[in-house]
């Protein structure tokens, strides 16, 4: 009986008695037809059984892997289950598993898994094994990434002579073209040696071992990173506390601090004498908006001093910039208390104070261009997302809203997040388009959540730009700080031999007035006009912007008269 591929599987012998007639040609044809059918049937049955075994094997392996990846079972147990299943499928007396731990001086240090006394499970040995490049079976597999399939009577004797090795099959566990381990089978049951099919089967098992070993290593790296992050966070939270001297100085002057003249007007800006007490003036703003009760029942002082500490000493994106924005926001809220809910007032004041906290002195465009880790962490508005993350750390550390219920607290955090994200200047034109659509459709309403959100977006943007609305000479100082920050980025780029954007080139300082005019005309003035149309008191800021525009235009006309020295105003 032959299979369709001409493999002999059986011999079929038919006999007749001495007194019976001989077999005829017809009998031969019948027998040939039957044996041919038998050969095909045997082949089909073998294929079916093989497919069922493969399916059963795949199901077992997927089940083991699914348990490991979904529930994160112990990796040692998972590898043991895979290896023991491989032993049963291949039909070996014993199995061993080796996982490379590290490389040391040309040798590999491996963790060895061996069968226990019950022969039902693999156990990791406490002592790691050193594998030299000496031509041994394990050496060939791990260093040369080759399969070793050998047989010989008394090839090797195990510890204390407990196992005589007649045949051995060892297959590398490959991951990313590197041998990360090996799976070894010893003594094929009822056979002289392991065959090619056993090699193929064990290779499949090694693939699943590789998946689980690699996943385990990745999981361990992630787990260790999480632990390191927790340690870093603990350290950061400890150092986030404000300086003791600043707290004491603020406490001593807290009861005697008085706000400067015209402090609660949009045109006010701090003098040189006011700069050392900007944190105290910020507390004045919070007190004016929320009242004494809020200040006493919340850790506002601790919060403000911590925020101040977390602003970097950038030329422009520093705590003074945050103070300007907070001063503008407070003046709007004071004049429109009934427009905002309590949650909105808290979210706006906290967000505007923190909207640039820990600013690195660069832009989102620069961060994306340089593939900074913030651009990998956040797909859009990376800086603003980072500002919120830092703000939340400070809020939690200072227990600013410790008395709020958890559901209210989550609503407040979402409001703060939305407010800070709104300060991404690249979203400005999107906001303008949304506002125009709402107005054109005559559907704009302060009671509509989406329109109300839009108003707060413009309000946050206007406040973040408010220091750029100051007329000259203060407006010139602010412009110099902005461009000094960009010039510093340009200095870094120059050292790297990279091409500079025009705004980063110190040699183009003469173009600052034109750039200011364009930015004020295209971004600042339209934004301020939107806010002044909603909050009438903001018209004063709009008038300042128009005045500043005229002053910059005049400077453009007279800059050839040697009166444009941006660096001097910055240094002052």
Secondary structure, 3 states (H helix, E strand, C coil): CECCCCCECCCCCCCCCCCCCCCCHHHHHHHHHHHHHHHHHHHHHHHHHHHHHHHHHHHHHHHHHHHHHHHCCCHHHHHHHHHHHHHHHHCEEEEEEEEEEEEECCEEEEEEEEECCCCCCEEECCCCEEECCCCCHHHHHHHHCCCEEEEEEEEEECHHHCCEEEEEEEEEEEECCEEEEEEEEEEECCCCCCCHHHHHHHHHHHHHHHHHHHHHHHHHHHHHHHHHHHHHHHHHHHHCCCCHHHHHHHHHHHCCCCCCCCCCCCCCCCCCCCHHHHHHHHHHHHHHHHCHHHHHHCCHHHHHHHHHHHCCCCCCCCHHHHHHHHHHHHHHHHHCHHHCCHHHHHHHHHHHHHCCCCCCCCCHHHHHHCCCHHHHHCCCCHHHHHHHHHHHHHHHHHCCCCCCCHHHHHHHHHHHHHHHHCCCHHHHHHHHHHHHHHHHCCCCCCCCHHHHHHHHHHHHHHHHCHHHHCCCCHHHHHHHHHHHHHHHHHHHHHHCCCCCCHHHCHHHHHHHHHHHHHHHHHHHHHHHHHHHHHCHHHHHHHHHHHHHHHHHHHHHHHHHHCCCCHHHHHHC
